């Protein structure tokens, strides 16, 4: 896709020169891995999804040492991946649905996971553990609320027992009262770092007696399954268009299309979702900033307590641009570098 500069654009730089500097901008559609290789080879100047994967960092560091690219510290990410459960009424009769609809089971899953181990193994330490949707990068709205159990396999097993799961035959796998093993599948994006995270989750939950089947799909197939409600759980990520929670009603409100665990409800399915609706409407209608933050802190507390979705970490964002790029100005929100495309320039 080729985007041409608008000769009638009204903005100018500090010296009075008209923007944009570039006559055109060419966007090449490719996978994240392909983009990384193209940038290292000098075929493109920056990546559309600008942060680089931990797997690619060594190669980018080598290219930076050679003067081919510049690396930029972009801080922590704003839009972490999440594992959400199918809590719809249609799925409630399925074996996994019966598990997911028990709060102790959802809490136990979070409790069994060693988030720091995922940070170390998958992101090579370039991430921080989190428990909710709002990350520390969102300084205005982040509240450091945490679940009662952050990582304790023994406590997780107690919570699984509260959900009716015990190892009834001594095979190391927990079973319900019907003798059915505690097992569910996770849909995630193929050929992506998300698959590696889910693989670590699979190992950790197996140690707690839970069997996880990984189903890697391309994004189109994944969201087709989501739209049909044909899934147990999904590990994926969404990009918010704003840092103010009032501008993300589709996620927080029970009627929202992106209320992933049970979207587009005509009336709230649970008391806690009804309370979230009330709080989100109150904070959206309140002019006092401190009161809005107090209300949204309660929203975050309820979310971490109920855990309809689990957050594990947010990565530290490292951006890479070719040595040709002039005036890159990164921001935390995606697109980190293309948000001010009019101010970008290139060396010839």
ZIVENZI-V357518 format. One record per residue. PHI is phi in whole degrees, 0 to 359 (none if undefined). PSI is psi in degrees with one decimal (* if undefined). OMEGA is omega in whole degrees, 0 to 359 (* if undefined). Layout:
PHI | PSI | OMEGA
PHI | PSI | OMEGA
//
This chain:
none | 125.8 | 181
251 | 123.5 | 179
253 | 123.3 | 182
268 | 146.8 | 176
293 | 141.7 | 180
272 | 112.8 | 182
293 | -13.7 | 181
256 | 10.1 | 180
299 | 138.9 | 191
276 | -20.6 | 186
282 | 150.4 | 174
228 | 159.1 | 178
277 | -177.7 | 185
298 | -23.8 | 180
266 | 2.8 | 179
89 | 5.8 | 178
282 | 139.1 | 182
290 | 145.9 | 174
254 | 155.1 | 2
280 | 159.9 | 176
287 | -35.6 | 184
276 | 141.6 | 175
285 | -32.8 | 179
205 | 160.9 | 178
226 | 122.9 | 182
256 | 124.2 | 178
256 | 121.8 | 179
257 | 122.1 | 182
274 | 118.9 | 183
204 | 166.3 | 176
292 | 163.9 | 180
299 | -38.9 | 179
294 | -41.9 | 179
294 | -40.0 | 178
300 | -42.6 | 181
299 | -44.5 | 180
295 | -39.5 | 180
294 | -37.7 | 179
292 | -42.4 | 178
297 | -32.6 | 181
275 | -4.0 | 180
82 | 14.0 | 181
277 | -24.6 | 174
227 | 167.8 | 185
254 | -23.4 | 173
201 | 161.3 | 182
266 | 144.7 | 179
301 | -49.8 | 173
265 | 90.7 | 205
294 | -25.6 | 184
286 | 144.2 | 182
265 | 149.5 | 181
284 | 153.5 | 179
300 | -34.3 | 179
298 | -28.2 | 184
265 | -5.0 | 189
298 | -42.7 | 182
300 | -43.7 | 180
295 | -39.3 | 179
291 | -37.0 | 179
296 | -39.5 | 178
296 | -43.4 | 179
295 | -35.2 | 178
292 | -41.7 | 179
297 | -28.1 | 179
273 | -2.9 | 177
84 | 11.3 | 182
276 | -31.3 | 180
225 | 163.2 | 173
245 | 135.2 | 176
259 | 137.0 | 184
233 | 130.6 | 176
283 | 113.5 | 181
262 | 7.2 | 180
77 | -163.3 | 179
278 | 152.8 | 179
286 | 153.3 | 179
263 | -23.4 | 189
238 | 82.5 | 183
285 | 157.8 | 172
288 | 158.4 | 179
217 | 153.5 | 174
254 | 109.6 | 180
249 | 152.3 | 185
254 | 151.8 | 177
276 | 98.6 | 181
256 | 20.1 | 180
288 | 157.4 | 179
298 | -34.5 | 181
295 | -28.9 | 183
267 | -8.8 | 188
296 | -25.3 | 182
273 | -10.8 | 178
286 | 154.1 | 180
307 | -45.7 | 179
292 | -36.7 | 179
297 | -38.0 | 178
296 | -34.8 | 177
290 | -50.3 | 186
298 | -30.2 | 183
282 | 3.8 | 174
256 | 118.0 | 182
302 | -41.4 | 179
302 | -33.1 | 179
293 | -45.9 | 180
297 | -42.0 | 178
296 | -39.1 | 181
295 | -38.2 | 178
301 | -46.1 | 179
296 | -41.2 | 182
294 | -30.8 | 183
281 | -14.5 | 186
269 | 131.2 | 174
267 | 96.3 | 184
296 | -40.0 | 181
296 | -33.5 | 178
296 | -36.8 | 177
293 | -43.1 | 178
304 | -45.5 | 184
288 | -43.2 | 187
282 | -38.9 | 186
262 | -41.0 | 184
257 | 5.7 | 178
53 | 37.1 | 178
85 | -6.5 | 184
270 | 56.8 | 178
193 | 169.0 | 176
227 | 143.2 | 177
295 | 144.5 | 175
220 | 171.1 | 181
230 | -10.7 | 181
222 | 177.8 | 185
293 | -35.9 | 184
273 | 122.7 | 185
263 | 165.8 | 179
300 | -17.2 | 177
294 | -26.1 | 178
269 | 82.5 | 190
296 | -28.6 | 182
288 | -38.7 | 192
248 | -8.7 | 182
290 | 132.7 | 171
234 | 129.0 | 185
279 | 64.5 | 178
270 | 140.1 | 185
227 | 154.5 | 177
288 | 166.1 | 180
297 | -32.3 | 179
239 | 118.1 | 182
267 | -41.5 | 172
195 | 107.5 | 182
199 | 101.6 | 185
296 | -37.2 | 179
296 | -44.3 | 177
295 | -36.3 | 177
299 | -41.3 | 179
295 | -34.2 | 176
296 | -41.1 | 179
292 | -38.6 | 176
298 | -39.3 | 178
297 | -37.5 | 177
296 | -24.2 | 177
270 | 9.3 | 176
86 | 18.7 | 183
250 | 125.5 | 174
217 | 161.7 | 177
275 | 93.8 | 189
278 | -19.1 | 183
238 | 7.9 | 175
72 | 20.5 | 181
265 | 4.6 | 179
88 | -5.2 | 179
252 | 134.8 | 179
283 | 142.9 | 177
235 | 156.5 | 177
272 | -175.1 | 184
297 | -22.3 | 179
274 | -2.5 | 183
84 | 7.6 | 179
278 | 133.9 | 180
293 | 148.0 | 176
284 | 103.0 | 188
213 | 138.1 | 175
207 | 165.8 | 181
250 | 151.1 | 176
239 | 120.6 | 172
276 | 136.1 | 178
209 | 173.4 | 185
281 | 127.7 | 178
288 | 152.6 | 177
52 | 47.1 | 182
214 | 157.2 | 179
299 | -21.2 | 178
299 | -35.8 | 179
297 | -37.7 | 180
291 | -38.4 | 177
298 | -46.3 | 181
296 | -33.3 | 177
297 | -38.5 | 177
290 | -40.8 | 176
302 | -44.0 | 179
304 | -45.5 | 181
294 | -44.6 | 183
292 | -40.9 | 181
289 | -30.1 | 176
298 | -36.3 | 178
294 | -24.0 | 178
267 | -0.2 | 176
98 | 12.4 | 181
249 | 132.4 | 180
263 | 127.9 | 179
240 | 129.6 | 174
257 | 130.1 | 182
262 | 129.2 | 179
239 | 95.3 | 179
280 | 131.7 | 182
222 | 159.7 | 170
285 | 157.4 | 186
305 | -37.8 | 180
297 | -46.9 | 180
294 | -36.9 | 180
298 | -47.1 | 183
283 | -20.0 | 171
293 | -43.1 | 177
296 | -40.5 | 179
298 | -46.1 | 182
299 | -32.7 | 180
276 | -8.9 | 184
74 | 19.2 | 184
265 | 71.1 | 180
194 | 158.8 | 171
268 | -56.2 | 181
213 | 156.6 | 180
226 | 134.7 | 172
248 | 111.7 | 184
203 | -175.4 | 180
222 | 154.7 | 177
233 | 153.0 | 179
251 | 117.7 | 180
280 | 146.9 | 179
271 | -3.3 | 183
203 | 154.6 | 179
270 | -15.7 | 178
281 | 122.1 | 183
299 | -25.9 | 179
296 | -20.5 | 180
266 | 11.0 | 175
235 | 51.6 | 182
294 | -26.4 | 181
298 | -25.2 | 178
271 | -47.2 | 190
279 | -36.7 | 185
281 | 142.5 | 181
298 | -26.1 | 179
277 | -4.4 | 187
289 | 145.3 | 179
292 | -28.7 | 182
254 | 24.8 | 170
279 | 72.8 | 204
307 | -40.9 | 187
291 | -25.5 | 178
199 | 77.3 | 189
283 | 159.6 | 170
55 | 46.0 | 178
285 | 138.0 | 177
287 | -38.3 | 172
223 | 152.0 | 182
303 | 132.3 | 183
283 | -21.8 | 184
224 | 160.7 | 178
296 | -37.6 | 183
289 | -31.9 | 175
289 | -34.2 | 175
297 | -39.5 | 178
293 | -39.5 | 176
300 | -42.3 | 178
302 | -46.0 | 181
298 | -47.2 | 182
296 | -43.1 | 182
293 | -36.6 | 177
290 | -39.5 | 179
297 | -46.4 | 184
290 | -27.9 | 178
287 | -24.7 | 183
262 | -2.8 | 184
264 | 136.1 | 180
271 | -23.2 | 182
284 | 119.2 | 184
297 | -42.3 | 181
295 | -39.1 | 179
292 | -39.0 | 177
299 | -43.7 | 180
295 | -37.9 | 178
297 | -44.2 | 180
296 | -41.6 | 182
286 | -26.3 | 173
297 | -40.1 | 177
295 | -38.2 | 175
303 | -47.5 | 181
295 | -36.7 | 178
296 | -43.6 | 179
296 | -42.6 | 181
299 | -45.3 | 181
291 | -29.9 | 178
288 | -44.8 | 185
276 | -31.9 | 177
51 | 58.8 | 171
289 | -17.0 | 174
214 | 151.9 | 182
242 | 131.9 | 173
255 | 143.9 | 184
243 | -40.4 | 185
198 | 162.2 | 168
231 | 131.8 | 185
284 | 155.9 | 167
278 | 128.6 | 188
269 | 121.4 | 172
247 | 125.3 | 182
257 | 147.7 | 179
229 | 135.4 | 175
225 | 155.5 | 177
289 | 161.8 | 180
295 | -12.4 | 180
283 | -21.9 | 188
284 | 130.7 | 178
248 | 136.5 | 173
71 | 39.4 | 173
290 | 131.3 | 182
232 | 88.5 | 186
289 | 147.2 | 172
230 | 159.6 | 182
295 | -31.3 | 188
275 | 139.8 | 178
289 | 135.4 | 3
276 | 120.8 | 190
297 | -29.3 | 184
245 | -25.9 | 183
273 | -0.5 | 181
298 | -30.4 | 179
240 | 54.1 | 184
303 | -28.6 | 180
296 | -22.7 | 181
264 | -5.7 | 178
285 | 145.1 | 177
220 | 169.9 | 182
224 | 142.6 | 174
280 | 143.0 | 180
255 | * | *
//
